[in-house]
Amino acid sequence: MHAVASAMLSETIYIKPRLAMGALIAVSMRDADVGVGTVTRHAALLLGYGTTMVGVCALACIGPLLRIFRVEPTDVLRDDG
């Protein structure tokens, strides 16, 4: 039984990652004794955390991106040869 479950989980993770994530969340909350308000609060916190992390990562990419845009490719290739 364990081998079958392992094979199914492996196939789900590689073929359908959204389904796997949903199944993981559903299994983790199956035995949880929480109300709708707690789940909603956790979903809001997760959304806020995700938004914050996307913002931080975008800000971290701006500096190197601006530096790359200042480089002229023809000047770099001319200096290389």
C-alpha atoms as a printed R data frame, in Angstrom:
   type eleno elety resid chain resno       x      y       z
1  ATOM     1    CA   MET     A     1   0.000  0.000   0.000
2  ATOM     2    CA   HIS     A     2   2.832  2.370   0.842
3  ATOM     3    CA   ALA     A     3   4.459  1.892  -2.575
4  ATOM     4    CA   VAL     A     4   1.200  2.651  -4.356
5  ATOM     5    CA   ALA     A     5   0.630  5.796  -2.309
6  ATOM     6    CA   SER     A     6   4.219  6.869  -2.910
7  ATOM     7    CA   ALA     A     7   3.890  6.359  -6.671
8  ATOM     8    CA   MET     A     8   0.617  8.277  -6.769
9  ATOM     9    CA   LEU     A     9   2.098 11.145  -4.761
10 ATOM    10    CA   SER     A    10   5.150 11.235  -7.009
11 ATOM    11    CA   GLU     A    11   2.986 11.334 -10.139
12 ATOM    12    CA   THR     A    12   0.792 14.054  -8.654
13 ATOM    13    CA   ILE     A    13   3.755 16.215  -7.715
14 ATOM    14    CA   TYR     A    14   5.346 15.997 -11.163
15 ATOM    15    CA   ILE     A    15   2.208 16.192 -13.283
16 ATOM    16    CA   LYS     A    16  -0.204 18.357 -11.335
17 ATOM    17    CA   PRO     A    17   1.558 20.639  -8.835
18 ATOM    18    CA   ARG     A    18  -1.580 22.675  -8.068
19 ATOM    19    CA   LEU     A    19  -3.508 19.535  -7.256
20 ATOM    20    CA   ALA     A    20  -0.666 18.344  -5.044
21 ATOM    21    CA   MET     A    21  -0.587 21.630  -3.129
22 ATOM    22    CA   GLY     A    22  -4.348 21.555  -2.678
23 ATOM    23    CA   ALA     A    23  -4.207 17.955  -1.494
24 ATOM    24    CA   LEU     A    24  -1.427 18.809   0.954
25 ATOM    25    CA   ILE     A    25  -3.441 21.676   2.408
26 ATOM    26    CA   ALA     A    26  -6.594 19.571   2.581
27 ATOM    27    CA   VAL     A    27  -4.806 16.706   4.328
28 ATOM    28    CA   SER     A    28  -3.113 19.037   6.797
29 ATOM    29    CA   MET     A    29  -6.428 20.698   7.681
30 ATOM    30    CA   ARG     A    30  -8.519 17.521   7.682
31 ATOM    31    CA   ASP     A    31  -8.122 16.875  11.386
32 ATOM    32    CA   ALA     A    32  -7.795 20.514  12.426
33 ATOM    33    CA   ASP     A    33 -10.515 21.761  14.720
34 ATOM    34    CA   VAL     A    34 -10.613 25.363  13.551
35 ATOM    35    CA   GLY     A    35 -13.422 27.645  12.507
36 ATOM    36    CA   VAL     A    36 -13.916 29.513   9.268
37 ATOM    37    CA   GLY     A    37 -12.629 32.734  10.875
38 ATOM    38    CA   THR     A    38  -9.282 31.150  11.720
39 ATOM    39    CA   VAL     A    39  -8.873 29.753   8.215
40 ATOM    40    CA   THR     A    40  -9.791 33.122   6.720
41 ATOM    41    CA   ARG     A    41  -7.275 34.889   8.969
42 ATOM    42    CA   HIS     A    42  -4.550 32.434   8.006
43 ATOM    43    CA   ALA     A    43  -5.382 32.861   4.317
44 ATOM    44    CA   ALA     A    44  -5.191 36.649   4.692
45 ATOM    45    CA   LEU     A    45  -1.837 36.373   6.491
46 ATOM    46    CA   LEU     A    46  -0.502 34.073   3.779
47 ATOM    47    CA   LEU     A    47  -1.663 36.456   1.053
48 ATOM    48    CA   GLY     A    48  -0.069 39.398   2.876
49 ATOM    49    CA   TYR     A    49   3.189 37.505   3.319
50 ATOM    50    CA   GLY     A    50   3.251 36.518  -0.349
51 ATOM    51    CA   THR     A    51   2.580 40.069  -1.466
52 ATOM    52    CA   THR     A    52   5.319 41.397   0.803
53 ATOM    53    CA   MET     A    53   7.826 38.845  -0.464
54 ATOM    54    CA   VAL     A    54   7.030 39.624  -4.103
55 ATOM    55    CA   GLY     A    55   7.552 43.319  -3.348
56 ATOM    56    CA   VAL     A    56  10.866 42.732  -1.585
57 ATOM    57    CA   CYS     A    57  12.122 40.489  -4.378
58 ATOM    58    CA   ALA     A    58  11.078 43.030  -7.023
59 ATOM    59    CA   LEU     A    59  12.970 45.766  -5.173
60 ATOM    60    CA   ALA     A    60  16.026 43.515  -4.926
61 ATOM    61    CA   CYS     A    61  15.993 43.037  -8.704
62 ATOM    62    CA   ILE     A    62  15.743 46.707  -9.634
63 ATOM    63    CA   GLY     A    63  19.381 47.646  -8.861
64 ATOM    64    CA   PRO     A    64  21.059 44.979 -10.993
65 ATOM    65    CA   LEU     A    65  18.474 45.470 -13.735
66 ATOM    66    CA   LEU     A    66  19.184 49.208 -13.968
67 ATOM    67    CA   ARG     A    67  22.920 48.527 -14.046
68 ATOM    68    CA   ILE     A    68  22.469 46.079 -16.913
69 ATOM    69    CA   PHE     A    69  20.429 48.605 -18.895
70 ATOM    70    CA   ARG     A    70  23.267 51.158 -18.634
71 ATOM    71    CA   VAL     A    71  25.704 48.839 -20.431
72 ATOM    72    CA   GLU     A    72  25.976 49.213 -24.182
73 ATOM    73    CA   PRO     A    73  26.402 45.748 -25.752
74 ATOM    74    CA   THR     A    74  28.432 47.069 -28.679
75 ATOM    75    CA   ASP     A    75  30.966 48.713 -26.322
76 ATOM    76    CA   VAL     A    76  31.350 45.502 -24.328
77 ATOM    77    CA   LEU     A    77  31.812 43.419 -27.483
78 ATOM    78    CA   ARG     A    78  34.293 45.915 -28.934
79 ATOM    79    CA   ASP     A    79  36.389 45.832 -25.729
80 ATOM    80    CA   ASP     A    80  36.263 42.030 -25.656
81 ATOM    81    CA   GLY     A    81  37.932 41.488 -29.028
